Amino acid sequence: MKQIRLFSGLFTVGFWTLASRILGFLREILLTAYIGPGPVMDAFVAAFRLPNMFRRFFAEGAFNAAFVPMFSKRLEGEEDAEGFAQDAFNLLAAAVLALVGLAMVFMPGFVWLTAEGFYGDERFDMAVDYGYVVFPYILFMSLAALFSGVLNATGRFAAAAAAPVLLNIFACTALIAGALSGGDVIWWLITVIPLAGVAQLALVWVATERAGIRIRPGLPKLSPEMRRMVRIAVPAALAMGVTQVNLVVGQLVASKTEKAVSWLFAADRLYQLPLGVVGIAVGIVLLPDLSRRLRAGDKDGARNAYSRAGEFTLLLTLPSTVAFLIIPIPLVSVLFERGQFSPEDTVATALAVAIYGVGLPAFMLQKLLQPLFFAREDTRSPFRYAAVAMVINAGLAFGLYPLVGWIAPAIAASAAGWAMVALLAIGAGRFGDEARFDDRFKRRAWRVVAASLGMGAVLFAALHIFGWTFQVPGWRYLALLVLIIVAAATYFFLGHLFKAFELSEFRKALRRS
């Protein structure tokens, strides 16, 4: 079996995802500075969420959950993997083209279903107008997700991981150009999004060609293999749909309060940084690796891959969670508070960041546990678990809104995330030893916890001693940088001292990346 180098892949995907998230931060910084929380930003968030929602529903979630394991196993068994990918491309293209056509006809209905609180004010009409322009983005990104799945299954992670960087480069350029030209900044941003999708698709398509796999557009056909893939994909689509329903429920509740959609969006972008770098990297690399090992009967290798991915997840998740709980206001203040983003916006967004921080380990663990099911082509179980989580999320979001107001969706999302993890962990118990962490993970886990708590104590003390510096004009940037350096140095010192990890492992992985 051709090996997928797990840690090398994790670092490659993590590096490019980090680059994308940093540029994404720059995009949100420019967006909040030039536009700021309010009707225009609320409308943009609702419109841009539509293609992203369906993209995860059709491509990155459901389609790849079915496609990647099946393609990986055909690649391992040399069973015409290229022909399988060609048929999948044609079927996906036809389905998404039909979806785009429906959206162009029923866009007002789409906006009403996802942001009913906008109806009757200017936000609704703006969201509909923006939606017409940005929705075709889903076609390019869905096809790009298929090519990315092909590349990941062959162990080539760089191009697929780098593609999202292009969206943020295009978006940042558009925002700056719009501001400098004195034009309508939001329309510069809206217009460039589909163009960025074309660029992302071109990048991964060319990379796939260079990997020796040639895919060309053609008429879709429902062969027995495609029917089987659809049968596997439908439960995954429903599972991904449940996840997106949770997001829509949150937006529906938040849309009843002016600026709340913008506050939750800004908080989401902040906690998505570690989730993207770690959680998505683990999901992308672990799924094809597990699929190929299970096909080859390598149960020990599958358990080792799962345990090492678990170490990687724990290593970076816990300190991020601690930071979100202790310094949310300094983080939000430095990243977003400028231009149209006021100190009041900072306080509101920081509250959401702290609550999302409680759920961050759960969102990470989902990315680790789901491949255990998808690698076995079991998409029904995650759907059932996600349905339970959806009920919990909706009940808490709507039930808590009269008590706590707009922050209810963040509380509901974190609680539902932990419920989903509990169900996935219980369900994975039937898979045997390859779904259980090995002794090395168990030895290191408590040491990572100890190092993270030690870092938190130092960070808390430093914030209370030097917190006044955040009130001095111009000092907050340097103050946050110092806090981050102190926290990182403390964590790595304690981690190395407690033997939670070996620094040589990072050096080896970086050399292989």
C-alpha positions as CSV (number, residue, x, y, z in Angstrom):
1,M,0.0,0.0,0.0
2,K,1.3,3.4,-0.9
3,Q,1.6,5.3,2.4
4,I,0.0,8.7,3.1
5,R,2.5,10.5,5.4
6,L,0.0,11.5,8.1
7,F,2.0,14.2,10.0
8,S,3.4,15.6,6.8
9,G,-0.1,15.8,5.4
10,L,-1.4,17.4,8.6
11,F,1.3,20.1,8.5
12,T,0.9,20.8,4.8
13,V,-2.9,21.2,5.1
14,G,-2.5,23.0,8.4
15,F,0.0,25.5,6.9
16,W,-2.1,26.4,3.9
17,T,-5.2,26.5,6.0
18,L,-3.5,28.8,8.5
19,A,-2.4,31.1,5.6
20,S,-6.0,31.1,4.3
21,R,-7.4,31.9,7.8
22,I,-4.9,34.7,8.3
23,L,-5.9,36.2,5.0
24,G,-9.5,35.6,6.0
25,F,-8.9,37.6,9.2
26,L,-7.6,40.4,7.0
27,R,-10.7,40.1,4.9
28,E,-12.9,40.4,8.0
29,I,-10.8,43.2,9.4
30,L,-11.3,45.2,6.2
31,L,-15.0,44.3,6.0
32,T,-15.7,45.4,9.6
33,A,-13.6,48.5,9.2
34,Y,-15.1,49.7,5.9
35,I,-18.6,48.5,6.4
36,G,-19.0,47.6,10.1
37,P,-21.8,45.7,11.9
38,G,-25.2,46.9,10.6
39,P,-27.7,46.3,7.8
40,V,-25.1,46.0,4.9
41,M,-22.9,43.6,6.7
42,D,-25.9,41.6,8.0
43,A,-27.2,41.3,4.4
44,F,-23.8,40.3,3.1
45,V,-23.4,37.6,5.8
46,A,-26.8,36.1,5.0
47,A,-26.2,36.2,1.2
48,F,-22.7,34.7,1.4
49,R,-23.9,32.0,3.8
50,L,-26.2,30.6,1.1
51,P,-23.6,29.2,-1.3
52,N,-21.3,28.2,1.6
53,M,-24.2,26.3,3.2
54,F,-25.1,24.4,0.1
55,R,-21.4,23.9,-0.8
56,R,-20.8,22.0,2.5
57,F,-24.1,20.2,2.0
58,F,-23.4,19.0,-1.5
59,A,-19.6,18.9,-1.9
60,E,-17.2,19.2,1.0
61,G,-19.6,17.3,3.3
62,A,-21.9,14.8,1.7
63,F,-20.3,14.2,-1.7
64,N,-16.8,13.9,-0.4
65,A,-17.9,11.7,2.5
66,A,-19.1,9.2,-0.1
67,F,-16.6,9.9,-2.9
68,V,-13.3,10.0,-1.1
69,P,-13.5,6.5,0.5
70,M,-14.8,4.9,-2.7
71,F,-12.2,6.6,-4.8
72,S,-9.4,5.8,-2.4
73,K,-10.3,2.1,-2.3
74,R,-10.4,2.0,-6.1
75,L,-7.0,3.7,-6.3
76,E,-5.6,1.3,-3.8
77,G,-7.0,-1.7,-5.7
78,E,-6.2,-0.2,-9.2
79,E,-9.8,-0.5,-10.2
80,D,-10.2,2.4,-12.7
81,A,-10.2,5.2,-10.2
82,E,-10.0,7.8,-13.0
83,G,-13.2,6.5,-14.6
84,F,-15.0,6.6,-11.3
85,A,-13.9,10.2,-10.7
86,Q,-15.0,11.2,-14.2
87,D,-18.5,9.8,-13.7
88,A,-18.7,11.5,-10.2
89,F,-17.6,14.8,-11.8
90,N,-20.4,14.7,-14.4
91,L,-23.1,13.8,-11.8
92,L,-22.0,16.5,-9.4
93,A,-21.8,19.2,-12.1
94,A,-25.4,18.4,-13.3
95,A,-26.8,18.4,-9.7
96,V,-25.2,21.7,-8.8
97,L,-26.1,23.4,-12.1
98,A,-29.8,22.5,-11.3
99,L,-29.4,23.9,-7.8
100,V,-28.0,27.2,-9.2
101,G,-30.9,27.4,-11.6
102,L,-33.4,27.0,-8.8
103,A,-31.7,29.6,-6.6
104,M,-31.8,32.2,-9.4
105,V,-35.6,31.7,-9.6
106,F,-36.4,31.4,-5.8
107,M,-33.7,33.6,-4.2
108,P,-36.2,35.7,-2.2
109,G,-37.5,32.5,-0.7
110,F,-34.0,31.3,0.1
111,V,-33.3,34.5,2.0
112,W,-36.6,34.4,3.8
113,L,-36.0,30.8,5.0
114,T,-32.5,31.6,6.3
115,A,-33.0,35.1,7.7
116,E,-36.7,35.6,8.3
117,G,-36.0,38.5,10.7
118,F,-34.8,40.6,7.8
119,Y,-38.2,40.6,6.1
120,G,-39.8,44.0,6.0
121,D,-36.6,46.1,6.2
122,E,-33.8,47.0,3.9
123,R,-31.6,44.0,4.8
124,F,-33.9,41.6,3.0
125,D,-33.8,43.3,-0.4
126,M,-30.0,43.8,-0.1
127,A,-29.5,40.1,0.8
128,V,-31.5,39.0,-2.2
129,D,-29.5,41.3,-4.6
130,Y,-26.2,40.1,-3.2
131,G,-27.4,36.4,-3.4
132,Y,-28.0,36.6,-7.1
133,V,-24.4,37.5,-7.6
134,V,-22.6,35.2,-5.1
135,F,-24.7,32.0,-5.4
136,P,-23.0,30.7,-8.6
137,Y,-19.8,30.5,-6.5
138,I,-21.2,27.1,-5.3
139,L,-20.7,25.5,-8.8
140,F,-17.0,26.3,-9.0
141,M,-16.4,25.4,-5.3
142,S,-18.3,22.1,-5.5
143,L,-16.3,20.9,-8.5
144,A,-13.1,22.2,-6.9
145,A,-14.0,20.0,-3.8
146,L,-14.1,16.9,-6.1
147,F,-10.7,17.6,-7.5
148,S,-9.4,18.3,-4.0
149,G,-10.8,14.9,-2.9
150,V,-8.9,13.2,-5.8
151,L,-5.7,15.0,-4.8
152,N,-6.0,14.2,-1.1
153,A,-6.7,10.5,-1.9
154,T,-3.4,10.4,-3.8
155,G,-1.5,12.0,-1.0
156,R,-1.1,15.4,-2.7
157,F,-2.4,17.9,-0.3
158,A,-0.7,21.2,-1.1
159,A,-2.8,22.5,-4.1
160,A,-6.1,21.5,-2.6
161,A,-5.2,23.2,0.7
162,A,-3.8,26.3,-1.0
163,A,-6.9,26.9,-3.2
164,P,-9.0,28.7,-0.4
165,V,-6.2,31.2,-0.1
166,L,-7.2,32.6,-3.5
167,L,-10.7,33.6,-2.3
168,N,-9.2,35.7,0.4
169,I,-6.6,37.3,-1.9
170,F,-9.4,38.2,-4.3
171,A,-11.6,39.5,-1.5
172,C,-9.0,41.6,0.2
173,T,-7.9,43.1,-3.1
174,A,-11.5,44.0,-3.9
175,L,-12.1,45.6,-0.5
176,I,-9.0,47.7,-0.7
177,A,-9.6,48.7,-4.3
178,G,-13.2,49.6,-3.6
179,A,-12.2,51.8,-0.6
180,L,-9.4,53.5,-2.5
181,S,-11.6,54.2,-5.6
182,G,-14.3,55.7,-3.5
183,G,-16.8,53.2,-4.9
184,D,-19.4,51.0,-3.2
185,V,-17.1,48.7,-1.3
186,I,-19.6,45.9,-0.7
187,W,-20.3,45.6,-4.5
188,W,-16.6,45.3,-5.2
189,L,-16.5,42.4,-2.7
190,I,-19.7,40.7,-4.0
191,T,-18.7,40.8,-7.6
192,V,-15.2,39.2,-7.1
193,I,-16.5,36.1,-5.2
194,P,-17.5,34.1,-8.3
195,L,-14.3,35.1,-10.0
196,A,-12.3,33.7,-7.0
197,G,-14.3,30.4,-7.4
198,V,-13.2,30.1,-11.0
199,A,-9.5,30.6,-10.0
200,Q,-9.8,28.0,-7.2
201,L,-11.3,25.5,-9.6
202,A,-8.6,26.1,-12.2
203,L,-5.8,25.6,-9.6
204,V,-7.0,22.1,-8.4
205,W,-8.0,21.0,-11.9
206,V,-4.5,21.7,-13.2
207,A,-2.9,20.0,-10.2
208,T,-5.1,16.9,-10.8
209,E,-3.9,16.8,-14.4
210,R,-0.3,16.9,-13.2
211,A,-1.1,14.0,-10.8
212,G,-1.9,11.9,-13.9
213,I,-5.7,11.9,-13.6
214,R,-7.6,13.4,-16.5
215,I,-11.2,14.5,-16.0
216,R,-13.3,16.2,-18.7
217,P,-16.9,17.4,-18.6
218,G,-19.5,15.0,-20.1
219,L,-23.1,13.9,-19.8
220,P,-24.0,12.4,-16.4
221,K,-24.9,8.7,-16.2
222,L,-26.3,6.7,-13.3
223,S,-24.1,3.6,-13.4
224,P,-24.3,1.0,-10.6
225,E,-21.3,2.6,-9.0
226,M,-22.9,6.1,-9.1
227,R,-26.1,4.8,-7.7
228,R,-24.2,3.2,-4.8
229,M,-22.3,6.5,-4.2
230,V,-25.6,8.4,-4.2
231,R,-27.0,5.9,-1.7
232,I,-24.0,6.6,0.6
233,A,-24.1,10.3,-0.1
234,V,-27.7,10.9,0.7
235,P,-27.5,10.2,4.5
236,A,-24.3,12.2,4.6
237,A,-26.1,15.0,2.8
238,L,-28.8,14.9,5.4
239,A,-26.1,14.9,8.2
240,M,-24.4,17.9,6.6
241,G,-27.8,19.4,6.1
242,V,-28.5,19.1,9.8
243,T,-25.3,20.9,10.5
244,Q,-26.3,23.7,8.2
245,V,-29.8,23.8,9.7
246,N,-28.1,24.5,13.0
247,L,-26.3,27.5,11.4
248,V,-29.6,28.7,9.8
249,V,-31.4,28.4,13.2
250,G,-28.7,30.5,14.8
251,Q,-29.0,33.1,12.0
252,L,-32.8,33.1,12.3
253,V,-32.7,33.8,16.0
254,A,-29.9,36.4,15.7
255,S,-31.7,38.2,12.8
256,K,-34.3,39.4,15.3
257,T,-31.6,41.7,16.9
258,E,-29.8,44.4,14.8
259,K,-26.1,43.7,14.5
260,A,-26.3,40.3,16.1
261,V,-25.7,38.4,12.8
262,S,-22.6,40.5,12.3
263,W,-21.3,39.9,15.9
264,L,-21.8,36.1,15.6
265,F,-20.2,36.2,12.2
266,A,-17.1,38.0,13.5
267,A,-16.9,35.6,16.5
268,D,-17.3,32.6,14.1
269,R,-14.3,33.8,12.0
270,L,-12.1,33.9,15.1
271,Y,-12.8,30.4,16.4
272,Q,-12.7,29.0,12.9
273,L,-9.0,29.8,12.8
274,P,-7.9,26.8,15.0
275,L,-10.9,24.7,13.8
276,G,-9.7,25.2,10.2
277,V,-6.1,24.7,10.8
278,V,-6.4,21.6,13.0
279,G,-9.9,20.1,12.6
280,I,-10.2,20.4,8.9
281,A,-6.6,19.3,8.4
282,V,-7.3,16.2,10.4
283,G,-10.5,15.4,8.5
284,I,-9.0,15.9,5.1
285,V,-5.9,13.8,5.8
286,L,-7.3,11.1,8.0
287,L,-10.3,10.0,5.8
288,P,-8.3,8.8,2.8
289,D,-5.6,7.3,5.0
290,L,-8.1,5.3,7.0
291,S,-10.0,4.2,3.9
292,R,-6.9,2.8,2.2
293,R,-5.6,1.1,5.4
294,L,-8.9,-0.6,6.0
295,R,-9.0,-1.7,2.4
296,A,-5.5,-3.2,2.9
297,G,-6.5,-4.9,6.2
298,D,-4.0,-2.8,8.1
299,K,-5.9,-2.4,11.4
300,D,-2.8,-1.6,13.5
301,G,-1.9,1.2,11.0
302,A,-5.4,2.5,11.1
303,R,-5.3,2.7,14.9
304,N,-1.9,4.4,14.8
305,A,-3.2,7.0,12.3
306,Y,-6.3,7.7,14.4
307,S,-4.2,8.0,17.6
308,R,-1.6,10.3,16.0
309,A,-4.4,12.5,14.5
310,G,-5.9,12.6,18.0
311,E,-2.6,13.8,19.5
312,F,-2.4,16.5,16.9
313,T,-5.9,17.6,17.6
314,L,-5.5,17.7,21.3
315,L,-2.1,19.4,21.1
316,L,-3.5,22.6,19.4
317,T,-7.1,22.6,20.5
318,L,-6.7,22.9,24.3
319,P,-4.4,25.9,24.3
320,S,-6.7,27.6,21.8
321,T,-9.7,27.0,24.0
322,V,-7.9,28.4,27.0
323,A,-7.0,31.5,25.1
324,F,-10.6,32.1,23.9
325,L,-11.8,31.8,27.5
326,I,-9.2,34.1,29.1
327,I,-8.4,36.9,26.5
328,P,-11.5,37.2,24.2
329,I,-11.7,41.0,24.5
330,P,-8.1,41.7,23.7
331,L,-8.3,39.3,20.7
332,V,-11.4,40.9,19.3
333,S,-10.3,44.5,20.1
334,V,-7.0,44.1,18.2
335,L,-8.4,42.2,15.3
336,F,-11.6,44.1,14.6
337,E,-12.0,47.3,16.6
338,R,-11.4,50.1,14.1
339,G,-13.4,52.1,11.6
340,Q,-17.1,51.2,11.9
341,F,-16.5,48.5,14.6
342,S,-17.0,50.1,18.0
343,P,-16.0,49.2,21.5
344,E,-19.6,48.0,22.1
345,D,-19.2,45.7,19.2
346,T,-16.0,44.3,20.7
347,V,-17.7,43.4,24.0
348,A,-20.6,41.7,22.3
349,T,-18.4,39.7,19.9
350,A,-15.9,38.7,22.7
351,L,-18.8,37.2,24.6
352,A,-19.7,35.0,21.6
353,V,-16.0,34.1,21.2
354,A,-15.8,32.8,24.8
355,I,-18.9,30.7,24.4
356,Y,-17.8,29.3,21.1
357,G,-14.5,28.6,22.8
358,V,-16.3,26.2,25.2
359,G,-17.5,24.3,22.1
360,L,-14.3,24.4,20.2
361,P,-12.9,21.0,21.5
362,A,-16.2,19.4,20.5
363,F,-16.1,20.9,16.9
364,M,-12.5,19.6,16.6
365,L,-13.4,16.1,17.9
366,Q,-16.2,15.8,15.4
367,K,-13.6,16.1,12.6
368,L,-11.6,13.4,14.2
369,L,-14.5,10.9,14.9
370,Q,-16.5,11.3,11.7
371,P,-13.8,9.7,9.4
372,L,-14.1,6.5,11.5
373,F,-17.6,6.2,10.0
374,F,-17.0,7.6,6.6
375,A,-14.0,5.4,5.9
376,R,-16.3,2.4,6.4
377,E,-18.9,4.0,4.0
378,D,-21.3,4.4,7.0
379,T,-23.0,7.8,6.6
380,R,-26.3,6.8,8.2
381,S,-25.0,6.7,11.8
382,P,-23.6,10.3,11.7
383,F,-26.9,11.5,10.2
384,R,-28.9,10.0,13.1
385,Y,-26.5,11.6,15.6
386,A,-26.6,15.0,13.8
387,A,-30.4,14.9,13.9
388,V,-30.3,14.6,17.6
389,A,-27.8,17.4,17.8
390,M,-30.1,19.5,15.6
391,V,-33.0,19.1,18.0
392,I,-30.8,20.1,20.9
393,N,-29.5,23.1,19.0
394,A,-33.0,24.4,17.9
395,G,-34.5,23.8,21.3
396,L,-31.8,25.8,23.1
397,A,-31.5,28.5,20.5
398,F,-35.3,29.3,20.5
399,G,-35.8,28.4,24.2
400,L,-33.0,30.5,25.5
401,Y,-33.6,33.6,23.3
402,P,-36.3,35.1,25.6
403,L,-33.9,34.6,28.6
404,V,-30.4,35.6,27.2
405,G,-31.2,37.3,23.9
406,W,-29.0,37.2,20.8
407,I,-26.3,35.1,22.4
408,A,-28.6,32.1,22.6
409,P,-27.4,30.6,19.2
410,A,-23.7,30.5,20.4
411,I,-24.8,28.7,23.6
412,A,-26.9,26.3,21.6
413,A,-24.2,25.5,19.1
414,S,-21.6,24.7,21.7
415,A,-24.0,22.4,23.7
416,A,-25.1,20.6,20.5
417,G,-21.5,20.2,19.5
418,W,-20.7,18.3,22.7
419,A,-23.9,16.2,22.3
420,M,-22.7,15.2,18.8
421,V,-19.3,14.2,20.1
422,A,-20.8,12.0,22.8
423,L,-23.0,10.2,20.2
424,L,-20.1,9.7,17.8
425,A,-17.8,8.3,20.5
426,I,-20.4,5.9,21.7
427,G,-21.2,4.8,18.1
428,A,-17.6,4.3,17.2
429,G,-17.2,1.8,20.0
430,R,-18.4,-1.0,17.8
431,F,-15.5,-0.6,15.3
432,G,-13.0,-2.4,17.6
433,D,-9.4,-1.5,18.6
434,E,-8.7,0.7,15.5
435,A,-11.3,3.2,16.8
436,R,-9.6,3.3,20.2
437,F,-6.7,5.5,21.2
438,D,-3.4,3.6,21.8
439,D,-1.3,3.7,25.0
440,R,1.0,6.5,23.7
441,F,-2.1,8.8,23.3
442,K,-3.3,8.0,26.8
443,R,0.1,8.8,28.3
444,R,0.3,12.1,26.5
445,A,-3.3,13.4,26.8
446,W,-3.2,14.3,30.5
447,R,0.2,16.0,30.0
448,V,-1.3,18.2,27.2
449,V,-4.1,19.1,29.6
450,A,-1.6,20.0,32.3
451,A,0.5,22.2,29.9
452,S,-2.6,24.0,28.7
453,L,-3.8,24.7,32.2
454,G,-0.4,26.0,33.2
455,M,-0.4,28.2,30.1
456,G,-3.8,29.5,31.1
457,A,-2.6,30.4,34.6
458,V,0.3,32.4,33.3
459,L,-1.9,34.1,30.7
460,F,-4.5,35.0,33.3
461,A,-1.8,36.5,35.6
462,A,-0.1,38.4,32.7
463,L,-3.5,39.9,31.6
464,H,-4.3,41.1,35.1
465,I,-0.8,42.6,35.6
466,F,-0.5,44.2,32.2
467,G,-4.1,44.6,31.1
468,W,-4.0,48.3,31.5
469,T,-1.8,48.5,28.4
470,F,-4.8,47.7,26.2
471,Q,-6.3,51.0,27.3
472,V,-3.3,53.0,26.1
473,P,-3.8,54.2,22.4
474,G,-1.4,52.4,20.1
475,W,-0.2,49.9,22.7
476,R,-2.9,47.2,22.3
477,Y,-1.2,45.6,19.3
478,L,2.1,45.2,21.1
479,A,0.4,44.1,24.3
480,L,-1.5,41.3,22.5
481,L,1.7,40.2,20.7
482,V,3.5,40.0,24.1
483,L,0.6,38.0,25.6
484,I,0.6,35.5,22.7
485,I,4.4,35.1,22.8
486,V,4.3,34.5,26.6
487,A,1.5,32.0,26.2
488,A,3.1,30.1,23.4
489,A,6.5,30.0,25.2
490,T,4.9,28.8,28.4
491,Y,2.9,26.1,26.6
492,F,5.8,24.7,24.7
493,F,8.1,24.8,27.7
494,L,5.6,23.0,29.9
495,G,4.7,20.6,27.1
496,H,8.3,19.6,26.6
497,L,8.9,19.5,30.3
498,F,5.9,17.2,30.9
499,K,6.8,15.2,27.8
500,A,3.4,15.9,26.2
501,F,5.2,16.0,22.9
502,E,8.7,15.9,21.4
503,L,10.0,19.0,19.5
504,S,11.9,16.6,17.2
505,E,8.5,15.3,15.9
506,F,7.7,18.8,14.6
507,R,11.0,19.2,12.9
508,K,10.7,15.8,11.1
509,A,7.2,16.6,10.0
510,L,8.2,20.0,8.7
511,R,11.1,18.5,6.7
512,R,8.7,16.1,5.0
513,S,6.1,18.7,4.2
